[in-house]
Amino acid sequence: MVGKTALGRYRLLRSLGSGSNAEVFLAEPLRGAGDTVVVKRIHDHVVEHPRFRQLFEAEVRSMANFSHPYAVGLIEASLDDPLGPCLVMEYVPGVTLETVLAVHKRLAPERVARLLGCFCHALQAAHDAGIVHRDLKPSNLMVINPDAPDESLKVMDFGFAGFSAKPHIQLAELTGHGPIYAIGTPGYVSPEMIRGDRVDGRSDLYSVGVILFELLTGRLPFNHDRQDRLLAAHIQEAPPRFHRIGCGFIPPAVEGVVQLALCKYPNERQQSAQELGESFGRAVGADFWTETAPAGWEPPLMAELEEVEPRELEQPADPFHVLREFEAYLPDRMAAAKLRGFVEDFKAEVLTSEPGLIRMRIGLPEGYKESKPGSGIFGWLMARRPSVPRGQEPIEVELHMEKPDPSQPRLSVLVAFRPLKDYPPKNREDWQERCDKVNGLLRQYLGA
């Protein structure tokens, strides 16, 4: 991709990194002496999501409505760029807070308070706009002018809330085999996200509490190597007191603010980013909330969105590719348990489980081995295709799941049914009737 042009205006200079949803490039305008920008090119597997266009447009609209001096901003976006869907973002020169922490090991409370003032101003504005970050950590915070008197901070990755809100039911949860990994970033995730409870801005405040603990003490509150124990600690263990980990020199009032942010339930913590920022400032004896307030900034007026009438689901041209959709009202973890019951009861083979997507096969005959693409005549001969009675051909099922409102336990489920290439069905009506039966069973298991 380096050297190519995005949106017809930005030349990609070098890759800055790649995540689960996109690869990020440093880019420069082709004409004029404009500022350097960041281009996020969305990965192909994300684009293949059946509702990708809807999600992308919703995210661009959300980011366009939210701007703040302490948050990295959106410049423009394109769904139909030759390179693929792209977002053009503000480029922020500086280093991540993760890098600052690696150099200094821990920071003085007064320095933390100034950075927290910028941090909490951005979070308060986002929460007021109905945006919850859900993945706050030092690597998502850019420090500008580090170690200088005018040091400040910008929050990155407010975008793609729609994708991060896709439920991730992990393979081990469906099959009972293998490790279960954390939701988000294990060291910083809130207890309610692990429990599958309602999530709002106070979940972000817990993550801020973890970051504050790390900045002040040089370590995370929970240091378990195994992720299942780490997740359990967020839910069950009390964070260690500062004096027990060699940090008794930190003022008790400062520790009190941090420990409050780390409470296990949202109603026990500070109730807003502003309250957290102001209380930490008071603990160090200065009004950093007021000192770090961005001069002249006013919240933008939120554009009113037109109500869109629900449209009938358009079926694919292939009569054996069937789409159905429904909504279910239950937390992610309960959905995982219900789907595991479905997998076990119908002896389904789970192929993959990614954020927002589960692929499985139902009705595979015993001893079936699929021929691999490009395996040639030898691979074809080695593949085993046991016969199945007509009308009992295996079904490949894809569940595409979204959370329209991540704060609510509501799943929007799009189910795609396809035949296996080795077992093409003969009768369209019988095939669609079987797909509808499986769809009905899935609805029953998920309580839809």
C-alpha positions as a Markdown table, in Angstrom:
| # | Residue | x | y | z |
|---|---|---|---|---|
| 1 | Met | 0.0 | 0.0 | 0.0 |
| 2 | Val | 2.9 | 2.4 | 0.6 |
| 3 | Gly | 3.1 | 4.9 | -2.3 |
| 4 | Lys | -0.5 | 4.4 | -3.3 |
| 5 | Thr | -3.1 | 7.2 | -3.1 |
| 6 | Ala | -6.1 | 7.3 | -0.9 |
| 7 | Leu | -9.3 | 9.3 | -1.7 |
| 8 | Gly | -7.3 | 10.7 | -4.7 |
| 9 | Arg | -5.6 | 13.2 | -2.4 |
| 10 | Tyr | -3.3 | 11.5 | 0.1 |
| 11 | Arg | -0.1 | 9.5 | -0.7 |
| 12 | Leu | 0.6 | 6.8 | 1.8 |
| 13 | Leu | 4.1 | 7.2 | 3.2 |
| 14 | Arg | 4.5 | 4.3 | 5.7 |
| 15 | Ser | 2.5 | 1.9 | 7.8 |
| 16 | Leu | 2.0 | 3.0 | 11.5 |
| 17 | Gly | 0.5 | -0.4 | 12.5 |
| 18 | Ser | -2.4 | -2.8 | 12.0 |
| 19 | Gly | -5.3 | -3.8 | 14.2 |
| 20 | Ser | -8.2 | -6.1 | 14.0 |
| 21 | Asn | -10.3 | -3.6 | 11.9 |
| 22 | Ala | -7.9 | -1.6 | 9.9 |
| 23 | Glu | -4.3 | -0.7 | 9.0 |
| 24 | Val | -3.1 | 2.8 | 9.7 |
| 25 | Phe | -0.8 | 4.8 | 7.4 |
| 26 | Leu | 1.0 | 8.1 | 7.7 |
| 27 | Ala | 0.1 | 10.1 | 4.5 |
| 28 | Glu | 0.7 | 13.4 | 2.9 |
| 29 | Pro | -1.5 | 15.6 | 0.6 |
| 30 | Leu | -0.6 | 15.3 | -3.1 |
| 31 | Arg | -1.1 | 19.0 | -3.7 |
| 32 | Gly | -0.1 | 22.0 | -1.6 |
| 33 | Ala | 1.6 | 22.1 | 1.7 |
| 34 | Gly | -1.2 | 20.6 | 3.8 |
| 35 | Asp | -0.7 | 18.8 | 7.1 |
| 36 | Thr | 0.3 | 15.2 | 7.3 |
| 37 | Val | -2.6 | 13.0 | 8.0 |
| 38 | Val | -3.4 | 9.4 | 9.1 |
| 39 | Val | -5.3 | 7.1 | 6.8 |
| 40 | Lys | -7.1 | 4.1 | 8.2 |
| 41 | Arg | -7.8 | 1.5 | 5.5 |
| 42 | Ile | -10.4 | -1.0 | 6.6 |
| 43 | His | -9.4 | -4.7 | 6.4 |
| 44 | Asp | -11.2 | -6.8 | 3.7 |
| 45 | His | -12.7 | -9.2 | 6.2 |
| 46 | Val | -14.5 | -6.3 | 7.9 |
| 47 | Val | -15.8 | -5.0 | 4.6 |
| 48 | Glu | -17.4 | -8.4 | 3.9 |
| 49 | His | -19.8 | -8.0 | 6.8 |
| 50 | Pro | -23.4 | -7.9 | 5.4 |
| 51 | Arg | -24.1 | -4.6 | 7.1 |
| 52 | Phe | -20.7 | -3.0 | 6.7 |
| 53 | Arg | -22.0 | 0.0 | 4.7 |
| 54 | Gln | -24.6 | 0.8 | 7.3 |
| 55 | Leu | -22.0 | 0.5 | 10.2 |
| 56 | Phe | -19.4 | 2.5 | 8.4 |
| 57 | Glu | -21.8 | 5.3 | 7.6 |
| 58 | Ala | -23.1 | 5.3 | 11.2 |
| 59 | Glu | -19.5 | 5.6 | 12.5 |
| 60 | Val | -18.6 | 8.4 | 10.2 |
| 61 | Arg | -21.7 | 10.2 | 11.2 |
| 62 | Ser | -20.9 | 9.7 | 14.9 |
| 63 | Met | -17.3 | 10.9 | 14.5 |
| 64 | Ala | -18.4 | 13.8 | 12.5 |
| 65 | Asn | -20.7 | 14.9 | 15.2 |
| 66 | Phe | -18.1 | 14.5 | 17.9 |
| 67 | Ser | -15.0 | 16.7 | 17.9 |
| 68 | His | -12.9 | 17.9 | 20.8 |
| 69 | Pro | -9.4 | 19.5 | 21.1 |
| 70 | Tyr | -8.3 | 16.5 | 23.3 |
| 71 | Ala | -9.5 | 13.8 | 20.9 |
| 72 | Val | -8.1 | 12.8 | 17.5 |
| 73 | Gly | -10.5 | 14.1 | 14.9 |
| 74 | Leu | -12.0 | 12.8 | 11.6 |
| 75 | Ile | -11.1 | 14.8 | 8.4 |
| 76 | Glu | -13.0 | 12.8 | 5.8 |
| 77 | Ala | -14.0 | 9.3 | 4.8 |
| 78 | Ser | -14.8 | 7.3 | 1.7 |
| 79 | Leu | -16.7 | 4.0 | 1.3 |
| 80 | Asp | -15.9 | 3.5 | -2.3 |
| 81 | Asp | -12.2 | 4.4 | -2.6 |
| 82 | Pro | -10.1 | 2.1 | -5.0 |
| 83 | Leu | -8.0 | 1.1 | -2.0 |
| 84 | Gly | -11.1 | 0.1 | -0.1 |
| 85 | Pro | -13.1 | 2.0 | 2.6 |
| 86 | Cys | -10.9 | 4.6 | 4.3 |
| 87 | Leu | -11.0 | 7.1 | 7.1 |
| 88 | Val | -8.7 | 10.2 | 7.0 |
| 89 | Met | -7.8 | 11.3 | 10.6 |
| 90 | Glu | -5.8 | 14.1 | 12.2 |
| 91 | Tyr | -2.2 | 13.2 | 12.6 |
| 92 | Val | -0.9 | 13.9 | 16.1 |
| 93 | Pro | 2.8 | 14.3 | 16.6 |
| 94 | Gly | 3.9 | 12.9 | 19.9 |
| 95 | Val | 4.4 | 9.7 | 21.8 |
| 96 | Thr | 1.9 | 7.4 | 23.4 |
| 97 | Leu | 1.4 | 7.4 | 27.2 |
| 98 | Glu | 2.6 | 3.8 | 27.1 |
| 99 | Thr | 6.0 | 5.1 | 25.8 |
| 100 | Val | 6.2 | 7.8 | 28.4 |
| 101 | Leu | 5.5 | 5.2 | 31.1 |
| 102 | Ala | 8.2 | 2.9 | 29.8 |
| 103 | Val | 10.7 | 5.7 | 30.1 |
| 104 | His | 9.7 | 7.1 | 33.5 |
| 105 | Lys | 8.3 | 4.0 | 35.1 |
| 106 | Arg | 5.9 | 6.2 | 37.2 |
| 107 | Leu | 4.8 | 9.8 | 37.2 |
| 108 | Ala | 4.4 | 12.4 | 39.9 |
| 109 | Pro | 0.8 | 13.0 | 41.0 |
| 110 | Glu | 0.8 | 16.6 | 39.8 |
| 111 | Arg | 1.9 | 15.6 | 36.3 |
| 112 | Val | -0.7 | 12.8 | 36.3 |
| 113 | Ala | -3.4 | 15.4 | 37.3 |
| 114 | Arg | -2.6 | 17.7 | 34.3 |
| 115 | Leu | -2.8 | 14.8 | 31.9 |
| 116 | Leu | -5.9 | 13.5 | 33.5 |
| 117 | Gly | -7.5 | 17.0 | 33.1 |
| 118 | Cys | -7.1 | 16.7 | 29.3 |
| 119 | Phe | -8.2 | 13.1 | 29.4 |
| 120 | Cys | -11.4 | 13.7 | 31.4 |
| 121 | His | -12.4 | 16.7 | 29.3 |
| 122 | Ala | -12.4 | 14.5 | 26.2 |
| 123 | Leu | -14.2 | 11.7 | 27.9 |
| 124 | Gln | -16.9 | 14.0 | 29.4 |
| 125 | Ala | -17.6 | 15.4 | 25.9 |
| 126 | Ala | -17.7 | 12.0 | 24.4 |
| 127 | His | -20.1 | 10.6 | 27.1 |
| 128 | Asp | -22.3 | 13.7 | 26.8 |
| 129 | Ala | -22.5 | 12.8 | 23.0 |
| 130 | Gly | -23.5 | 9.2 | 23.9 |
| 131 | Ile | -20.1 | 7.8 | 22.9 |
| 132 | Val | -18.3 | 5.2 | 25.2 |
| 133 | His | -14.8 | 4.4 | 24.2 |
| 134 | Arg | -14.6 | 0.8 | 25.8 |
| 135 | Asp | -10.9 | 0.3 | 25.1 |
| 136 | Leu | -9.0 | 2.9 | 27.0 |
| 137 | Lys | -5.3 | 2.1 | 27.7 |
| 138 | Pro | -2.0 | 4.0 | 27.6 |
| 139 | Ser | -1.3 | 2.9 | 24.0 |
| 140 | Asn | -4.6 | 4.7 | 23.0 |
| 141 | Leu | -3.5 | 8.0 | 24.5 |
| 142 | Met | -1.1 | 10.4 | 22.7 |
| 143 | Val | 1.0 | 12.7 | 24.8 |
| 144 | Ile | 1.9 | 16.0 | 23.0 |
| 145 | Asn | 5.0 | 17.8 | 24.0 |
| 146 | Pro | 6.1 | 15.2 | 26.5 |
| 147 | Asp | 8.1 | 16.3 | 29.5 |
| 148 | Ala | 7.4 | 20.0 | 28.6 |
| 149 | Pro | 5.5 | 22.4 | 30.8 |
| 150 | Asp | 2.7 | 22.6 | 28.3 |
| 151 | Glu | 2.4 | 18.8 | 28.0 |
| 152 | Ser | -1.1 | 17.7 | 27.0 |
| 153 | Leu | -2.9 | 14.6 | 25.8 |
| 154 | Lys | -5.3 | 13.4 | 23.0 |
| 155 | Val | -7.5 | 10.3 | 23.1 |
| 156 | Met | -7.3 | 8.0 | 20.0 |
| 157 | Asp | -9.6 | 5.4 | 18.6 |
| 158 | Phe | -13.0 | 6.8 | 19.4 |
| 159 | Gly | -14.0 | 5.5 | 16.0 |
| 160 | Phe | -15.4 | 2.1 | 15.1 |
| 161 | Ala | -17.7 | 2.0 | 18.1 |
| 162 | Gly | -20.1 | 0.0 | 16.0 |
| 163 | Phe | -17.4 | -2.7 | 15.3 |
| 164 | Ser | -16.1 | -2.8 | 18.8 |
| 165 | Ala | -19.7 | -3.2 | 20.0 |
| 166 | Lys | -20.1 | -6.4 | 18.0 |
| 167 | Pro | -20.4 | -9.3 | 20.5 |
| 168 | His | -17.4 | -11.6 | 20.6 |
| 169 | Ile | -18.5 | -15.1 | 21.6 |
| 170 | Gln | -15.2 | -16.9 | 21.7 |
| 171 | Leu | -14.6 | -20.4 | 20.2 |
| 172 | Ala | -13.9 | -21.9 | 23.6 |
| 173 | Glu | -17.2 | -20.7 | 24.9 |
| 174 | Leu | -19.0 | -22.5 | 22.0 |
| 175 | Thr | -17.0 | -25.7 | 22.1 |
| 176 | Gly | -15.8 | -26.0 | 25.7 |
| 177 | His | -12.2 | -26.5 | 24.4 |
| 178 | Gly | -9.3 | -24.0 | 24.7 |
| 179 | Pro | -8.7 | -20.8 | 26.6 |
| 180 | Ile | -11.2 | -17.9 | 27.0 |
| 181 | Tyr | -9.6 | -14.5 | 26.4 |
| 182 | Ala | -10.5 | -11.1 | 27.7 |
| 183 | Ile | -13.0 | -8.8 | 26.1 |
| 184 | Gly | -11.1 | -5.6 | 25.0 |
| 185 | Thr | -7.7 | -5.3 | 26.7 |
| 186 | Pro | -7.6 | -7.6 | 29.7 |
| 187 | Gly | -5.6 | -5.4 | 32.0 |
| 188 | Tyr | -7.9 | -2.4 | 31.7 |
| 189 | Val | -11.4 | -3.9 | 31.1 |
| 190 | Ser | -14.2 | -3.0 | 33.5 |
| 191 | Pro | -16.0 | -5.6 | 35.6 |
| 192 | Glu | -19.3 | -4.9 | 33.9 |
| 193 | Met | -17.9 | -5.6 | 30.5 |
| 194 | Ile | -16.6 | -9.0 | 31.7 |
| 195 | Arg | -20.0 | -9.8 | 33.4 |
| 196 | Gly | -21.9 | -8.8 | 30.3 |
| 197 | Asp | -23.8 | -6.1 | 32.2 |
| 198 | Arg | -25.1 | -2.8 | 30.9 |
| 199 | Val | -22.2 | -0.5 | 29.9 |
| 200 | Asp | -22.1 | 3.3 | 30.0 |
| 201 | Gly | -19.5 | 6.0 | 30.5 |
| 202 | Arg | -18.7 | 4.8 | 34.0 |
| 203 | Ser | -17.1 | 1.7 | 32.4 |
| 204 | Asp | -14.5 | 4.1 | 30.8 |
| 205 | Leu | -13.9 | 5.6 | 34.3 |
| 206 | Tyr | -12.9 | 2.1 | 35.6 |
| 207 | Ser | -10.3 | 1.9 | 32.8 |
| 208 | Val | -9.1 | 5.4 | 33.7 |
| 209 | Gly | -8.7 | 4.2 | 37.3 |
| 210 | Val | -6.5 | 1.3 | 36.1 |
| 211 | Ile | -4.4 | 3.8 | 34.1 |
| 212 | Leu | -4.1 | 6.1 | 37.1 |
| 213 | Phe | -3.0 | 3.2 | 39.3 |
| 214 | Glu | -0.3 | 2.3 | 36.7 |
| 215 | Leu | 0.9 | 5.8 | 36.2 |
| 216 | Leu | 1.3 | 6.4 | 40.0 |
| 217 | Thr | 2.7 | 3.0 | 41.1 |
| 218 | Gly | 4.4 | 1.7 | 37.9 |
| 219 | Arg | 2.3 | -1.5 | 37.8 |
| 220 | Leu | -1.2 | -2.6 | 37.1 |
| 221 | Pro | -3.5 | -3.3 | 40.0 |
| 222 | Phe | -3.8 | -7.0 | 38.9 |
| 223 | Asn | -0.8 | -8.8 | 37.5 |
| 224 | His | -2.0 | -12.4 | 36.9 |
| 225 | Asp | -0.4 | -14.2 | 34.0 |
| 226 | Arg | -3.4 | -16.2 | 33.1 |
| 227 | Gln | -6.2 | -14.2 | 31.4 |
| 228 | Asp | -9.0 | -16.1 | 33.1 |
| 229 | Arg | -7.5 | -15.2 | 36.5 |
| 230 | Leu | -7.0 | -11.6 | 35.4 |
| 231 | Leu | -10.6 | -11.3 | 34.4 |
| 232 | Ala | -11.8 | -12.9 | 37.7 |
| 233 | Ala | -9.6 | -10.4 | 39.6 |
| 234 | His | -11.3 | -7.4 | 38.0 |
| 235 | Ile | -14.6 | -8.8 | 39.2 |
| 236 | Gln | -13.6 | -10.2 | 42.6 |
| 237 | Glu | -10.3 | -8.9 | 44.0 |
| 238 | Ala | -9.7 | -5.6 | 45.7 |
| 239 | Pro | -6.8 | -3.6 | 44.2 |
| 240 | Pro | -3.8 | -3.6 | 46.6 |
| 241 | Arg | -3.3 | -0.6 | 48.8 |
| 242 | Phe | -0.4 | 1.7 | 47.7 |
| 243 | His | 1.6 | 1.2 | 50.9 |
| 244 | Arg | 1.6 | -2.6 | 50.4 |
| 245 | Ile | 3.3 | -2.3 | 47.0 |
| 246 | Gly | 6.0 | 0.2 | 48.1 |
| 247 | Cys | 4.1 | 3.4 | 47.2 |
| 248 | Gly | 3.2 | 4.7 | 50.6 |
| 249 | Phe | 4.6 | 8.1 | 49.6 |
| 250 | Ile | 1.6 | 8.9 | 47.4 |
| 251 | Pro | -0.9 | 11.1 | 49.3 |
| 252 | Pro | -3.8 | 9.2 | 50.8 |
| 253 | Ala | -6.3 | 11.6 | 49.1 |
| 254 | Val | -4.8 | 10.7 | 45.7 |
| 255 | Glu | -5.0 | 7.0 | 46.4 |
| 256 | Gly | -8.6 | 7.4 | 47.6 |
| 257 | Val | -9.7 | 8.9 | 44.2 |
| 258 | Val | -8.0 | 6.0 | 42.3 |
| 259 | Gln | -9.5 | 3.3 | 44.6 |
| 260 | Leu | -12.9 | 4.8 | 44.1 |
| 261 | Ala | -12.6 | 4.7 | 40.4 |
| 262 | Leu | -11.7 | 1.0 | 40.7 |
| 263 | Cys | -14.9 | 0.0 | 42.5 |
| 264 | Lys | -16.5 | -3.1 | 41.0 |
| 265 | Tyr | -19.9 | -1.6 | 40.3 |
| 266 | Pro | -20.6 | 1.6 | 38.3 |
| 267 | Asn | -22.8 | 3.3 | 40.9 |
| 268 | Glu | -20.0 | 3.0 | 43.5 |
| 269 | Arg | -17.5 | 5.0 | 41.4 |
| 270 | Gln | -17.3 | 8.6 | 40.4 |
| 271 | Gln | -20.4 | 9.3 | 38.2 |
| 272 | Ser | -18.8 | 11.4 | 35.5 |
| 273 | Ala | -15.4 | 12.1 | 33.9 |
| 274 | Gln | -15.7 | 15.7 | 35.2 |
| 275 | Glu | -16.2 | 14.4 | 38.8 |
| 276 | Leu | -13.1 | 12.2 | 38.5 |
| 277 | Gly | -10.9 | 14.9 | 37.0 |
| 278 | Glu | -12.0 | 17.5 | 39.6 |
| 279 | Ser | -11.6 | 15.2 | 42.6 |
| 280 | Phe | -8.1 | 14.1 | 41.5 |
| 281 | Gly | -7.1 | 17.8 | 41.1 |
| 282 | Arg | -8.4 | 18.6 | 44.6 |
| 283 | Ala | -6.4 | 15.6 | 46.0 |
| 284 | Val | -3.1 | 17.2 | 44.7 |
| 285 | Gly | -4.2 | 20.7 | 45.7 |
| 286 | Ala | -4.8 | 22.4 | 42.3 |
| 287 | Asp | -7.7 | 23.0 | 40.0 |
| 288 | Phe | -6.4 | 21.1 | 36.9 |
| 289 | Trp | -9.9 | 20.7 | 35.5 |
| 290 | Thr | -10.2 | 24.4 | 35.0 |
| 291 | Glu | -6.6 | 24.9 | 34.0 |
| 292 | Thr | -6.8 | 22.2 | 31.2 |
| 293 | Ala | -10.2 | 23.3 | 29.9 |
| 294 | Pro | -9.9 | 23.9 | 26.1 |
| 295 | Ala | -10.2 | 27.7 | 25.5 |
| 296 | Gly | -13.3 | 28.7 | 23.5 |
| 297 | Trp | -14.5 | 25.1 | 22.9 |
| 298 | Glu | -18.2 | 24.6 | 22.8 |
| 299 | Pro | -20.0 | 21.3 | 22.3 |
| 300 | Pro | -21.2 | 21.0 | 18.6 |
| 301 | Leu | -24.9 | 20.9 | 17.9 |
| 302 | Met | -25.8 | 17.3 | 17.3 |
| 303 | Ala | -27.5 | 16.9 | 13.9 |
| 304 | Glu | -30.9 | 15.3 | 14.0 |
| 305 | Leu | -31.0 | 12.0 | 12.2 |
| 306 | Glu | -33.9 | 11.1 | 10.0 |
| 307 | Glu | -35.9 | 8.1 | 11.1 |
| 308 | Val | -35.5 | 5.3 | 8.6 |
| 309 | Glu | -38.3 | 2.9 | 8.1 |
| 310 | Pro | -37.2 | -0.7 | 8.5 |
| 311 | Arg | -36.8 | -2.3 | 5.1 |
| 312 | Glu | -37.6 | -5.9 | 4.1 |
| 313 | Leu | -34.5 | -8.0 | 4.1 |
| 314 | Glu | -33.4 | -8.4 | 0.4 |
| 315 | Gln | -32.6 | -12.0 | -0.4 |
| 316 | Pro | -29.6 | -13.0 | -2.5 |
| 317 | Ala | -30.0 | -14.0 | -6.1 |
| 318 | Asp | -28.8 | -17.6 | -5.4 |
| 319 | Pro | -32.0 | -19.4 | -4.2 |
| 320 | Phe | -29.9 | -21.7 | -2.0 |
| 321 | His | -28.3 | -18.7 | -0.1 |
| 322 | Val | -31.0 | -17.8 | 2.4 |
| 323 | Leu | -30.9 | -14.8 | 4.8 |
| 324 | Arg | -33.1 | -14.4 | 7.9 |
| 325 | Glu | -32.9 | -11.9 | 10.8 |
| 326 | Phe | -34.3 | -11.4 | 14.3 |
| 327 | Glu | -33.5 | -9.7 | 17.6 |
| 328 | Ala | -32.8 | -11.3 | 20.9 |
| 329 | Tyr | -32.7 | -9.7 | 24.3 |
| 330 | Leu | -30.0 | -11.1 | 26.5 |
| 331 | Pro | -26.4 | -10.3 | 27.7 |
| 332 | Asp | -23.4 | -11.5 | 25.6 |
| 333 | Arg | -22.4 | -14.1 | 28.1 |
| 334 | Met | -25.9 | -15.6 | 28.2 |
| 335 | Ala | -26.0 | -15.7 | 24.4 |
| 336 | Ala | -22.7 | -17.6 | 24.5 |
| 337 | Ala | -24.1 | -20.2 | 26.9 |
| 338 | Lys | -27.3 | -20.6 | 24.8 |
| 339 | Leu | -25.4 | -21.0 | 21.5 |
| 340 | Arg | -23.1 | -23.6 | 23.1 |
| 341 | Gly | -26.2 | -25.5 | 24.0 |
| 342 | Phe | -27.3 | -25.3 | 20.4 |
| 343 | Val | -23.9 | -26.5 | 19.2 |
| 344 | Glu | -23.9 | -29.5 | 21.6 |
| 345 | Asp | -27.5 | -30.5 | 21.0 |
| 346 | Phe | -27.2 | -30.5 | 17.2 |
| 347 | Lys | -23.5 | -31.7 | 17.0 |
| 348 | Ala | -22.6 | -28.6 | 15.0 |
| 349 | Glu | -19.0 | -28.1 | 13.9 |
| 350 | Val | -17.9 | -24.5 | 14.7 |
| 351 | Leu | -15.5 | -23.3 | 12.0 |
| 352 | Thr | -14.7 | -19.8 | 13.4 |
| 353 | Ser | -15.9 | -17.3 | 16.0 |
| 354 | Glu | -14.8 | -13.7 | 15.5 |
| 355 | Pro | -16.2 | -10.4 | 16.8 |
| 356 | Gly | -19.8 | -10.3 | 15.4 |
| 357 | Leu | -19.5 | -13.5 | 13.4 |
| 358 | Ile | -19.9 | -17.2 | 14.1 |
| 359 | Arg | -19.6 | -19.8 | 11.3 |
| 360 | Met | -20.7 | -23.4 | 11.9 |
| 361 | Arg | -21.9 | -26.5 | 9.9 |
| 362 | Ile | -24.9 | -28.6 | 10.8 |
| 363 | Gly | -25.6 | -32.2 | 9.7 |
| 364 | Leu | -22.1 | -33.2 | 8.5 |
| 365 | Pro | -22.0 | -36.9 | 7.9 |
| 366 | Glu | -19.5 | -38.9 | 10.1 |
| 367 | Gly | -16.1 | -39.2 | 8.5 |
| 368 | Tyr | -16.5 | -36.2 | 6.1 |
| 369 | Lys | -13.2 | -34.5 | 5.1 |
| 370 | Glu | -13.3 | -31.4 | 2.9 |
| 371 | Ser | -11.0 | -31.1 | -0.1 |
| 372 | Lys | -8.8 | -28.0 | 0.2 |
| 373 | Pro | -8.7 | -25.4 | -2.6 |
| 374 | Gly | -5.7 | -26.0 | -4.9 |
| 375 | Ser | -5.1 | -29.5 | -3.6 |
| 376 | Gly | -5.3 | -31.1 | -7.0 |
| 377 | Ile | -6.5 | -34.5 | -8.0 |
| 378 | Phe | -4.6 | -36.2 | -5.1 |
| 379 | Gly | -6.5 | -34.0 | -2.6 |
| 380 | Trp | -9.8 | -34.7 | -4.3 |
| 381 | Leu | -9.2 | -38.4 | -4.1 |
| 382 | Met | -8.2 | -38.2 | -0.5 |
| 383 | Ala | -11.2 | -36.2 | 0.5 |
| 384 | Arg | -14.0 | -38.3 | 2.0 |
| 385 | Arg | -17.6 | -37.6 | 0.9 |
| 386 | Pro | -19.9 | -40.0 | 2.7 |
| 387 | Ser | -23.3 | -40.0 | 1.1 |
| 388 | Val | -26.3 | -38.4 | 2.7 |
| 389 | Pro | -30.0 | -38.9 | 2.1 |
| 390 | Arg | -31.7 | -36.4 | -0.2 |
| 391 | Gly | -33.1 | -33.6 | 1.8 |
| 392 | Gln | -30.6 | -34.0 | 4.6 |
| 393 | Glu | -27.7 | -32.1 | 3.0 |
| 394 | Pro | -25.4 | -30.3 | 5.5 |
| 395 | Ile | -26.0 | -26.6 | 6.1 |
| 396 | Glu | -23.4 | -23.9 | 6.7 |
| 397 | Val | -24.7 | -21.3 | 9.0 |
| 398 | Glu | -23.3 | -17.8 | 9.6 |
| 399 | Leu | -24.5 | -15.7 | 12.5 |
| 400 | His | -23.7 | -12.0 | 12.1 |
| 401 | Met | -24.4 | -10.3 | 15.4 |
| 402 | Glu | -24.5 | -6.6 | 16.3 |
| 403 | Lys | -25.5 | -4.6 | 19.4 |
| 404 | Pro | -27.5 | -1.6 | 18.1 |
| 405 | Asp | -27.1 | 0.0 | 21.5 |
| 406 | Pro | -24.0 | -1.4 | 23.3 |
| 407 | Ser | -25.4 | -0.2 | 26.7 |
| 408 | Gln | -28.4 | -2.6 | 26.3 |
| 409 | Pro | -28.5 | -6.4 | 26.2 |
| 410 | Arg | -30.1 | -6.5 | 22.8 |
| 411 | Leu | -28.6 | -8.4 | 19.8 |
| 412 | Ser | -29.5 | -7.9 | 16.2 |
| 413 | Val | -28.9 | -11.3 | 14.5 |
| 414 | Leu | -28.6 | -11.8 | 10.7 |
| 415 | Val | -28.4 | -15.5 | 9.8 |
| 416 | Ala | -27.0 | -16.6 | 6.4 |
| 417 | Phe | -27.5 | -20.2 | 5.3 |
| 418 | Arg | -25.5 | -21.8 | 2.5 |
| 419 | Pro | -25.1 | -25.4 | 1.2 |
| 420 | Leu | -21.7 | -27.1 | 1.2 |
| 421 | Lys | -20.2 | -27.4 | -2.3 |
| 422 | Asp | -19.8 | -31.1 | -1.9 |
| 423 | Tyr | -23.5 | -31.6 | -1.1 |
| 424 | Pro | -25.6 | -29.3 | -3.3 |
| 425 | Pro | -29.3 | -29.5 | -2.5 |
| 426 | Lys | -31.7 | -30.4 | -5.3 |
| 427 | Asn | -35.0 | -28.9 | -4.2 |
| 428 | Arg | -35.3 | -25.2 | -3.5 |
| 429 | Glu | -38.5 | -25.4 | -1.4 |
| 430 | Asp | -37.3 | -28.2 | 0.8 |
| 431 | Trp | -33.9 | -26.4 | 1.3 |
| 432 | Gln | -35.5 | -23.1 | 2.4 |
| 433 | Glu | -37.9 | -25.0 | 4.6 |
| 434 | Arg | -35.0 | -26.7 | 6.4 |
| 435 | Cys | -33.2 | -23.3 | 6.7 |
| 436 | Asp | -36.3 | -21.8 | 8.2 |
| 437 | Lys | -36.5 | -24.7 | 10.7 |
| 438 | Val | -32.9 | -24.1 | 11.8 |
| 439 | Asn | -33.5 | -20.4 | 12.1 |
| 440 | Gly | -36.5 | -21.1 | 14.3 |
| 441 | Leu | -34.4 | -23.3 | 16.5 |
| 442 | Leu | -31.8 | -20.5 | 16.8 |
| 443 | Arg | -34.5 | -18.1 | 17.8 |
| 444 | Gln | -35.8 | -20.4 | 20.5 |
| 445 | Tyr | -32.3 | -21.0 | 21.9 |
| 446 | Leu | -31.7 | -17.2 | 22.1 |
| 447 | Gly | -35.1 | -16.5 | 23.4 |
| 448 | Ala | -36.1 | -14.3 | 20.5 |
